[in-house]
Amino acid sequence: MRQATTGAFASRDIPRIYWALGGLILIGMLSAPQFRTLSNLANIVEQSATLAVLALGQAFVIAGGMIDLSVGQLVGLITVVACMMFEAYPGMDAAVILGCLALAALVGLVNGELLNRLKMSPLILTFGMLSVLQGVIFMLTDRSVGQVAPSIAFLSNGRLLGVPVSVILVVAVAAAAYYALQRSIFGWHLLAMGNSAESARKAGLNLFSLTRVAFLVSGLCAGIAGLLVAGRLGTGFPNAGNGLELDAIVAVVLGGAPLKGGRVSVAGIIGAVLFLGVLNNLLNLLQVPAFTQIVVKGLIVIIAILADRPGKAAQAA
């Protein structure tokens, strides 16, 4: 299983996204003088940290042939709850952070458990959870609330030896995701489930356990992303997570993972996140309307899925 799994990874997909990233950077340098500044490029990397963590969590779910649409609103919920708690309990940063991460992981675990028990489509179930979380957010507040703790502000905006702390965090999460997905028995089993759930079940794999862990990791990463968003905004904005679930899915697909699961590349996801960060920055610099940007992202996903088809056909042959 190990050879079959790792052989299907990055060699084909990673160069593609990094070539696309290089081409987009070249276009940006030629079309927008502001794009070329070091401060702008550094800003792109820092702003991409939230999406990188969220996409890496989504990768666990998609690798197993599932999807999690609830993560965007979960980011929003954690952003609001964290800022409310930081304001209500000053000096208890560690307890609030651990509580928020536990809440996010619990939501992910509930998603996985409901999926196992109800036998529903992950798309439908997590869309329902998206609505539930959105309702909870607006039950708590309909405006920005609270304030962020200095420790979280440092996590999002601080630097260690000149390196953004958020980038260090992304590297740590990416390293853990790489090992879990591409170098561990758990990862190989999860990918086997994504390739064929029925075959994986016949092989004796515990699909219920794999599903729970995949959604738990997705929820936990959404919690980390929520704390990063809170640190960047400085307050609990209820719409902070709107649309992030789509961006996370786009990043995983662009990184080389088919939506049906069975293949994933952590390095490809990081390249895709940077690609989307550069794309968003360039579109903003060129003053492209927000709704047009959404259309562009949707078209990119369609192109990425279509581009993946010839490779799968070749493998089948």
N, C-alpha and C positions, 0 to 999 in steps of 0.2 A: 504493500500500500504506500509506503514511504516514497519509493522511487517514482511510482505513477503520479503521486500527488505533487511532489516537488518539481518534477519534470514539466508539469503543465504551467508552472509559475513564470515568473517575471521575464524570462529571456525574450519572449515575444511581445509582451504588453508594456513593460517599463520603457524600453527605448522609444516606443511610439508616443507615449505621453510626454516624455522628456524632450523629444524632438519637437512636439507641438508646443511645449512650454518655451523652448528656445526660439521658435519661430514667432510666438506671440510677443516675447520680450523684444525681439528685433523690430517687429511692427510698432510696438509702443515707443521705442527709442526714435524711430523715424517719424512717427506721426504726432507725438506729444512731447515737447521739450521738457515739460515738468516731470514727465515719467522718468527721465534719466537721472534725477537727483538721488543721491545716496539716502537722504532722509525719506524720500518716497518709497524706495525699494525696501528700506528697513521697516517702514510702516506697513507695507504689504505683508511682510513675513510675520510681524507681530499680530496683525489683524487676522491672519490665517490660523492662528493657534486654536481658537475656539472651534472652528470647523474641522480642523485636523483631529482633535480629540473626539469630537462627535462622530466623524466619519469612521475613525478607527473602531469605535464601539459598534456602529452600524455594520461594519465589516463582519463581525462575528455572526450577526443575524443573517445577513445575506449569504455568507459562506455556507450556512446550513439550509439554504433554499427558502428563507423566510424574509420578512421585511418588518420594520418598526417605524410606523408613521407617528408615533406618540412623542418622539424624542424632542421635537421642536418645542412643544408646549411644556414638556418636562423641564427643559432649559429655562423657559419663562417662569415656571412655578418655583424652581430653585432660586432663580434671581430674586423674585419677590420675597420668598420666605427667608432667604439668607439676610437680605437687607433689613427686613422687619425684625428679625432676631438680633442682628448686630446692634440695632438701635435700642432694642428693649433690654438687652443683656450685655452692656459694654464690659469689656475685659474678659469675656468668656468665648474668645474667638475659636479656640480648639474644639470646645463642646458644640458650638454652632456649626462649624465646618463638618465635624464628624456626623452630627445629626442630619445635615442636609445631604451628605453623601449616602447615609443609611436610608433616608427617605427615597432618594433617587433609585438606589439599588432595589428597594422594596417594590417600587412601582414596576421596575423591570421584571422582578421575580413574579409579581402578580400577573403581568402580561404572559410570561412563560407558563405559569400554572394554569391560567384560564385557557390558554391555547391547548394545553395537554388534556384538560378535562372536558372542554366543550367541543373539541375537534373542529374549531372554526378556522376559516381562512385567516392567516396572519394579517392580511391587508385589511379585512373588515374589522377584526378584533382591535387592532391598534388604531384604526381610524376612530372607532368608538372610544378608546381610551384618550385619544387626542381631544375629543369633544368633552369628555369628563374633566380632563386636566384644565382645559380652557375655562370651563364653568367654574372650577375650584378657584382658579386665579382671579376671576372677576367677582367671585363671592368674597375674596379677601380684599380686593381693591380694584378700582377702575382708573387709578392714576398712579404716578410714581410715588413710592413710599420708602421710608427708612433711609439708611445710609450704609456704606460699605466699611468694613473694618480695614485698618491700615495694612494688616497682613495680606488681605485679599487684593487690595490695591497694589501692593508690592508684587504679588504673584502675577498680576495682569500687566503691570506697567514698569516694574522694577528691573534692575540689571545687576548681574554678578560678573565682575571683571569685564564689564562692557557688553556682556551677552544678555539679551532679554531673558528674564526668568521664565516667561511663558514658552519661549523656544526650548529651554532646557526641559521644561515639563513635557512638551510634545515629544522630544527625543526619548525621554524615559517611557512615556506611554507607548510610543511606536516600537521601542525595543521589546517591551513586554508583550505587545500584540504580535510582533514578529515571531517571538519564541512560542507563544501560545498557539498561533494559527499555523505556522509553517515548520516548527521544529518539535512539537510535542504530540504525544499520542492523542490528546484531546482534540487538537487541531486537525489531525488526520481523520479522526472519527467524524468530526463536524463536517469536513469537506466530503467525506464519503456519504454522509446523510444528504448533503446538498446535491451530490451527483445522482443518488437514487435512494430515497428513503426506504423503499421496500427492500432493496438489496441489503441496505445497512441493517434493517430489522432482522432479516433472515440470517445475517452474519452474527447476530447476537448483540448488537450495539444497543445501548440504553438511550433511545431517542428522546424520552421524556427528560432525562437528566441533561442531555446535550442542549435541549431546547431551553430549559430553565437557566442554565449557565450562560448561554448565548444572550438571552434577554436581560439577565442580571448584569452582565458586562455592559450591554448597551445602555441600560439605565444608569449604571455607575459613571460611565463616560459622559452621559448627558448631565449628570450632577456636577462633574468637574467642569464641563463646558459652561454650566450655569454660573458657577463661581467665577469663572474667567469673565463672563459677560457682566456680572455684577461689579467686578473690579474695574472694568473698562468704563461702565456707565456711572458708577459711583452711587447708584440708587436702584430701587427695585421697579423697573419699568415693566408693566404687565404684558406688553406685546413684544418683549425682547426676543422671544424664540420663534416668532412667526416666520414660516418659510424655511427655517433651518433644516427641517427634516428632508425637504426636497434637495437642498444643497448637499446634505450628507450622502443621500442616495446617488446624486449625480457624481460626487467625488469617488464613491466606491466603484461605480460603473466605469467612469473614465479611467480609473486605476487598473482596470482589467478584469473585474469580476462580473460575470453574467448574472442577471437578476434571478435566474433559476438556481444559482449557487454552484458549489463544487469547485470553485477556483477563486483565489484571492491573492493580492500582492500588496503587502504593507508599503513597500517602496513606491509602488505604482500609485497608491492612495495619496501618499505625501506629495508626489509629483502632480497629481490631479488637483489637490487642494491648492498648491501654489499656482497652478494654471488658472483655477477659478479666481484666486485672489488677484492675480495679474489682470485677468479679464474684467473683473468688477472695477478695479482701479482704473483701467484704461477707458472703459465705457463711461465712468464718472468724469474722468478728465476730458473726454470728448463730448460730455454733456448729453449722452444718450438717455432718453426717458426711462424711468424705472420699469414701466410695463414692457417696454421693448427689450430691456435686459432679461426679463423673465422669459420672453419668447426665445431669445438667443440661447439661454440655458436649456430650454426644452428641446430646441433643435440640436444642440450639442449632444444631449442624451440619446436622441434618435440616431444620430450619426454614429455615436459610439457603439450602440447596440448592433446596428447594421454592419459596422466595420468588424465586429467580432464574429459574424456569421461565417465568413469564408474559412477562418481558422478552425472553427468547430466542424465544418464540413470536411476539411482536410484530415482532422483527427479521426472522424468517423470512417473515412476511407482507409 
